[in-house]
Amino acid sequence: MTSDLEDQLRAVSLRVTRPRLAVLAALRDHPHVDTDTVIALVRADHPTVSHQAVYDVLRALTAAGLVRRIQPAGATARYERRVGDNHHHVVCRSCGTIADVDCAVGEAPCLTASDDRGFAVDEAEVVFWGTCPDCATEHRSEIHQSGRK
């Protein structure tokens, strides 16, 4: 019996290899992680997989459309398995946490450019910036504690 990950690789005409399966599994369980984190996750179960192999796999999976590479301004590139739905992201300015935000209208592109300059726009990418709930709570706690002194 073949696994779902193996079927996904075959569906885009990629050979099923241990490194590809390991990277897909890591991204399934840990969305929005950087390359170093993917390497650490893969090597935890497969210590012989090289750094270069993980880079090559990420490149191949991204090109095949199984993985999406995102890179918010000023941040390192991150990878996720959620593809094909034109969703957006919200990024914490404090800790760098990234979360998915569904498209505002639904279908790609979910935003309309005021002047598309003649382009046939098929995707809109939006990054929302702010403070995550954990960092906001920590900040409020620090303010509260400093006021008590």
Secondary structure, DSSP 8 states (H G I E B T S, - for coil): ---HHHHHHHHTT----HHHHHHHHHHHHSTTEEHHHHHHHHHHH-TT--HHHHHHHHHHHHHHTSSEEE--TTS--EEES--SS--EEEEETTT--EEEE--SSSSSS-S--S--TT--------EEEE--HHHHHHHHHHHHHHHH-
